Amino acid sequence: MMDTQLTLPFLLRRSESYFGDKEIVTRLPDRSFHRYTYRDAARRARALAVGLQGLGLERGDRVATLCWNHYQHHEAYLGIPSGGFVLHTLNLRLHPNDLAYIANHAEDKAVIVDRSLVPLLDTFLAQTSIEHVLVVEDSYEELVADSDAGAWVDPELNENEAAAMCYTSGTTGVPKGVLYSHRSTVLHTLGVAAGNPMGLGVSEQDVILPVVPMFHANAWGYPYLATMIGAKLVYPGPHLDPESLLEDFVEEGVTWTAGVPTIWLGILAMLDADPGRWDLSRMKGMLVGGSAAPRAMIAGFKQRHGLDVVHGWGMTETSPVASTAQLPGDLAAADEETQFDYVAMQGMPLSFVELRHRDDEGVILPWDGESMGELEIRGPWVAAGYYNTPEQADRWTDDGWFKTGDIVSMHPRGFIQIKDRSKDVIKSGGEWISSVELENALMAHPAIVEAAVIAVPDEKWDERPLAAVVLREGQTATADDLRAFLAPDFAKWWLPDRFEFISEIPKTSVGKFRKTELRDMFTTEAVVQP
Ligand code: ADP
């Protein structure tokens, strides 16, 4: 067989040859829409590659981006790797000290930055070795306009060369860098396109709006997936509030979207408040991942708005999509509650990805739906090491699996169920309590918008669960009410001893519950209960 190298320039050729007229739409900062085609995007991506070569950058050099989701960022996703450079997406919600650390650690040489984010860049630029700053709609535009896309020569990359890199968002500990190869990126794109794992068969006819930021884990692969299949893309720019997103869905006829649960909880609340206001008849549903999608939210979208939630699990280290929860065919006629039980789990691995879970002694655990252990993963788009971080080598087992740090059980059908991150699981009297299960149950309470459960130190039991709860406006519930609400579904010793009623759960840069901050808040403060 031919030794075809799996590299990203292929996607440029394919998209312009077969889907050249399909649209890429961006909501600009001034809220107007920018429209162009895959043909335009491919031409400008090549011009960008030529322009970067003209600046003197060499093969393998890192080119960072500090941008929202928009068409120029899409050009960077394709143009930087197609020039033989490495796309390094910087998370614009990080602290400047972290950004400086990451840009230095990655040895970024150039950066493409949104005009509105130049002040942020200025706070850490001097601490880095970045030599070239390209400002979107300014010097970036000049570079692309002045460079001849026709002068682009396919660098004939080896598929194992680096295409992109991303740092973990640091929910737990110091950010760590992951280098993605052209090959792993192409295989991930094929992997998510195969077998409908993004749910419901995303195809050329779809209109995809990735809410997941392009600076978070490759926007879950959507820019490459959409380019490969020729689906119309809609980028929301910096407008990520529920109302703007709902407007985008309606105006552009969006059929498929994706993001973390906190985004969808906001959208669900807005849909529930005024169901007739938004015509989402063209929308099929959304991929939700990054943290556990509450079962009550999945049921709410389906039962009240006819939208399917496909629950996915992954990590920066796994490119990121590794598993998705699709209803097994023989359950298509099962009652709704059974169906929700399945799709609320994190599902089965994509093809060529393998999963197992082991206990503290390293014994591989059975698929019995109960035994909890650490999830391990291997596959062609799973990192084999962190970039220049030898001290983290113990995250890989001797037989070549990556230790995820997630505590799971396996359903008899092989569906994983994430119980916790190992740092978040509550160890009470030698037994484990899953904070995620308690959170999910609490978020099914009609008076609760959000709930996060953390461990607090306890003299007798070592740790005990504390629930931080955000009540819906105008609603009330006491700690005793909530304990009584949970009691039928949990062992008595699982029930949180303390409930704290707060106005908002602190979130990380990518919208996950920031449990470290909650722990700081509540391991020192006195109990306040209504
Ligand atoms: P960070 O480690 O900085 O949060 P990632 O986005 O790579 O950055 O986080 C990956 C982690 O997110 C996983 O290890 C897991 O703990 C959590 N996660 C991702 N998807 C899900 C999901 N569907 N359900 C529960 N947890 C999830």
Boltz pocket constraint, residues with backbone or C-beta under 6 A from the ligand:
constraints:
  - pocket:
      binder: B
      contacts: [[A, 168], [A, 169], [A, 170], [A, 171], [A, 172], [A, 217], [A, 288], [A, 289], [A, 290], [A, 291], [A, 292], [A, 293], [A, 311], [A, 312], [A, 313], [A, 314], [A, 315], [A, 316], [A, 317], [A, 346], [A, 404], [A, 405], [A, 406], [A, 418], [A, 420], [A, 421], [A, 512]]
      max_distance: 6.0
